[in-house]
Amino acid sequence: MKIFVTGGAGFIGSNFIRHVLSLKKDYQIVNYDKLTYAGNLANLDGVAEHTKYSFVKGDICDLQAVEKAMKGCHAVVHFAAESHVDRSIYEPGPVIETNMTGTAVMLQVARKLQVEKFVHISTDEVYGDMRPGQFADEESQLQPSSPYSASKAGSDLLVRSYVRTYGFPAVITRSSNNYGPYQFPEKFLPLVITNAMDNKALPIYGDGKQQRDWLHVEDNCRGVLAVLERGREGQVYNLGGIDIEENLSVVKHVLRLMGKPESLLSYVKDRPGHDRRYALRCEKMEKELGWTPSIPLEQGLLQTIDWYKNNSAWLAGVRGGDYRSYYAKYYENRDHSLQAI
């Protein structure tokens, strides 16, 4: 099988490529990535020379470029997206363009080239805020709260429209909060870990009581591969973690594991429209595809902390200009940036 992977230089995409190449000796991968702020070829060090791997720099909104790069591929795994909620709040235009227009282009080209399977990677955030004790299954109503999650819900609906209208062989995965190696450090857990390494303040939104369903990226990659190989066309599959924890509890746990004081905690103004709780039901994945998450949060946090400690060169490389300006604007000067909305 020759797989066209979009966003393969990003966090989850690069982990997926590594996962597939380590397991599937007869699979080929074409990595198509624009290399924006979160796309980093250093995420694929050691992969570039693999005989079953190739890289094409390109924009998923560029129809002709996508078609040229996708020719000859049997399947598509579509990771590419603008995925940071805060960025979508302050600058929604690029998020909507990439996540919706880009997905529309991908669907158009994949249908024209008659790919055998199209896996669209989505998020649990499309379900919106869950009440205490409430869980979202694959039939739950979509109630996105941010421009990011709305753009992902919109792209999900585009995919489903192609399934219904054209009989297009697509499937959707909706995963919970991923964490693990190679995650860009503006995201919650790597931000906490790397700031703690430097004894810098750890910004906590609001009261820190927001609950999240934590899924190690390795578990997500196993699930995505299972959906690619055996998922039923036209279906949605939730991929959730073992542990649902409050953000503040997770941060305090990281500090304990790293031997750092809680005095590093720094409460900042909450994100506008911040969802309080995400929670997924994943029985469908277990029943149909035999998938369950295997890495508990304690184990995953220890592995992730060790990875960032042991990859200082990678970290220095991604903490360049765009990240520094973003961090200063939205964390160090958070009061000012919120007033400017």
KAGIGI-V993732 format. One record per residue. N is the residue number from 1. RES is the residue in three letters. PSI is psi in radians with two decimals (999 if undefined). Layout:
<<N RES PSI> <N RES PSI>>
This chain:
<<1 MET 2.38> <2 LYS 2.06> <3 ILE 2.29> <4 PHE 1.92> <5 VAL 2.08> <6 THR 2.55> <7 GLY 0.51> <8 GLY -0.12> <9 ALA 0.01> <10 GLY -3.02> <11 PHE -1.12> <12 ILE -0.69> <13 GLY -0.76> <14 SER -0.66> <15 ASN -0.65> <16 PHE -0.78> <17 ILE -0.80> <18 ARG -0.74> <19 HIS -0.84> <20 VAL -0.80> <21 LEU -0.47> <22 SER -0.40> <23 LEU -0.58> <24 LYS 1.67> <25 LYS -0.34> <26 ASP 0.16> <27 TYR 2.50> <28 GLN 2.63> <29 ILE 2.28> <30 VAL 2.03> <31 ASN 2.03> <32 TYR 2.00> <33 ASP 2.46> <34 LYS -0.31> <35 LEU 0.99> <36 THR -2.88> <37 TYR -0.57> <38 ALA -0.06> <39 GLY 2.15> <40 ASN 2.00> <41 LEU -0.30> <42 ALA -0.37> <43 ASN -0.28> <44 LEU 0.40> <45 ASP 2.31> <46 GLY -0.19> <47 VAL -0.52> <48 ALA -0.56> <49 GLU 0.03> <50 HIS 2.37> <51 THR -0.32> <52 LYS 0.25> <53 TYR 2.44> <54 SER 2.68> <55 PHE 2.39> <56 VAL 2.13> <57 LYS 2.21> <58 GLY 2.89> <59 ASP 2.29> <60 ILE -0.23> <61 CYS -0.10> <62 ASP 1.71> <63 LEU -0.83> <64 GLN -0.70> <65 ALA -0.71> <66 VAL -0.80> <67 GLU -0.75> <68 LYS -0.74> <69 ALA -0.53> <70 MET -0.32> <71 LYS 2.31> <72 GLY -0.07> <73 CYS 2.52> <74 HIS -0.45> <75 ALA 2.76> <76 VAL 2.34> <77 VAL 1.96> <78 HIS 1.56> <79 PHE -0.51> <80 ALA 2.22> <81 ALA 2.69> <82 GLU 2.03> <83 SER -0.02> <84 HIS 2.13> <85 VAL -0.78> <86 ASP -0.74> <87 ARG -0.65> <88 SER -0.52> <89 ILE -0.73> <90 TYR -0.49> <91 GLU 1.39> <92 PRO -0.41> <93 GLY -0.96> <94 PRO -0.57> <95 VAL -0.79> <96 ILE -0.73> <97 GLU -0.87> <98 THR -0.86> <99 ASN -0.57> <100 MET -0.96> <101 THR -0.74> <102 GLY -0.74> <103 THR -0.68> <104 ALA -0.75> <105 VAL -0.79> <106 MET -0.76> <107 LEU -0.75> <108 GLN -0.80> <109 VAL -0.78> <110 ALA -0.66> <111 ARG -0.78> <112 LYS -0.71> <113 LEU -0.02> <114 GLN 0.86> <115 VAL 2.68> <116 GLU -0.43> <117 LYS 2.41> <118 PHE 1.97> <119 VAL 2.02> <120 HIS 2.14> <121 ILE 2.03> <122 SER -2.73> <123 THR 2.69> <124 ASP -0.27> <125 GLU -0.30> <126 VAL -0.39> <127 TYR -0.28> <128 GLY -2.85> <129 ASP 2.23> <130 MET 2.34> <131 ARG 2.79> <132 PRO 2.27> <133 GLY -0.11> <134 GLN 2.49> <135 PHE 2.56> <136 ALA 2.25> <137 ASP -3.08> <138 GLU -0.27> <139 GLU 0.02> <140 SER 2.65> <141 GLN 2.51> <142 LEU 2.13> <143 GLN 1.12> <144 PRO 2.62> <145 SER -0.40> <146 SER 2.84> <147 PRO -0.64> <148 TYR -0.97> <149 SER -0.55> <150 ALA -0.69> <151 SER -0.62> <152 LYS -0.68> <153 ALA -0.71> <154 GLY -0.72> <155 SER -0.60> <156 ASP -0.77> <157 LEU -0.62> <158 LEU -0.78> <159 VAL -0.82> <160 ARG -0.57> <161 SER -0.63> <162 TYR -0.63> <163 VAL -0.83> <164 ARG -0.77> <165 THR -0.73> <166 TYR -0.04> <167 GLY 0.56> <168 PHE 2.37> <169 PRO 1.19> <170 ALA 2.72> <171 VAL 2.66> <172 ILE 2.37> <173 THR 2.44> <174 ARG 1.89> <175 SER 2.76> <176 SER -2.98> <177 ASN 2.00> <178 ASN 2.63> <179 TYR 2.83> <180 GLY -2.86> <181 PRO 2.64> <182 TYR 0.29> <183 GLN 2.30> <184 PHE 2.33> <185 PRO 0.17> <186 GLU -0.22> <187 LYS 2.79> <188 PHE -1.06> <189 LEU -0.80> <190 PRO -0.52> <191 LEU -0.79> <192 VAL -0.83> <193 ILE -0.84> <194 THR -0.62> <195 ASN -0.72> <196 ALA -0.65> <197 MET -0.62> <198 ASP 0.11> <199 ASN 0.63> <200 LYS 2.81> <201 ALA 2.51> <202 LEU 1.87> <203 PRO 2.21> <204 ILE 2.09> <205 TYR 2.24> <206 GLY -2.26> <207 ASP -0.06> <208 GLY 0.18> <209 LYS 0.14> <210 GLN 2.35> <211 GLN 2.36> <212 ARG 2.63> <213 ASP 1.92> <214 TRP 2.21> <215 LEU 2.09> <216 HIS 2.46> <217 VAL -0.54> <218 GLU -0.71> <219 ASP -0.70> <220 ASN -0.76> <221 CYS -0.70> <222 ARG -0.72> <223 GLY -0.75> <224 VAL -0.74> <225 LEU -0.68> <226 ALA -0.71> <227 VAL -0.72> <228 LEU -0.77> <229 GLU -0.59> <230 ARG -0.06> <231 GLY 2.50> <232 ARG 2.32> <233 GLU 2.43> <234 GLY -0.02> <235 GLN 2.80> <236 VAL 2.44> <237 TYR 2.17> <238 ASN 2.42> <239 LEU 1.75> <240 GLY 2.88> <241 GLY -3.04> <242 ILE -0.57> <243 ASP 2.27> <244 ILE 2.05> <245 GLU 2.66> <246 GLU 2.52> <247 ASN -0.79> <248 LEU -0.69> <249 SER -0.71> <250 VAL -0.76> <251 VAL -0.79> <252 LYS -0.61> <253 HIS -0.72> <254 VAL -0.77> <255 LEU -0.71> <256 ARG -0.77> <257 LEU -0.53> <258 MET -0.06> <259 GLY 0.62> <260 LYS 2.66> <261 PRO 2.64> <262 GLU -0.15> <263 SER -0.23> <264 LEU -0.26> <265 LEU 2.34> <266 SER 1.94> <267 TYR 2.26> <268 VAL 2.92> <269 LYS 2.47> <270 ASP 2.75> <271 ARG 2.40> <272 PRO 2.31> <273 GLY 0.41> <274 HIS 2.13> <275 ASP 2.47> <276 ARG -0.53> <277 ARG 2.31> <278 TYR 2.44> <279 ALA 2.32> <280 LEU 2.58> <281 ARG 2.31> <282 CYS 0.39> <283 GLU -0.52> <284 LYS -0.76> <285 MET -0.72> <286 GLU -0.79> <287 LYS -0.80> <288 GLU -0.63> <289 LEU -0.01> <290 GLY 0.40> <291 TRP 2.33> <292 THR 2.64> <293 PRO 2.56> <294 SER -0.19> <295 ILE 1.85> <296 PRO 2.78> <297 LEU -0.73> <298 GLU -0.88> <299 GLN -0.77> <300 GLY -0.67> <301 LEU -0.76> <302 LEU -0.77> <303 GLN -0.74> <304 THR -0.75> <305 ILE -0.81> <306 ASP -0.68> <307 TRP -0.81> <308 TYR -0.63> <309 LYS -0.61> <310 ASN 0.07> <311 ASN 0.94> <312 SER -0.58> <313 ALA -0.76> <314 TRP -0.79> <315 LEU -0.76> <316 ALA -0.63> <317 GLY -0.64> <318 VAL -0.22> <319 ARG 0.68> <320 GLY -2.74> <321 GLY -0.90> <322 ASP -0.72> <323 TYR -0.74> <324 ARG -0.74> <325 SER -0.66> <326 TYR -0.82> <327 TYR -0.78> <328 ALA -0.71> <329 LYS -0.77> <330 TYR -0.13> <331 TYR -0.99> <332 GLU -0.59> <333 ASN 0.75> <334 ARG -0.66> <335 ASP -0.80> <336 HIS -0.77> <337 SER -0.60> <338 LEU -0.65> <339 GLN -0.39> <340 ALA -0.08> <341 ILE 999>>
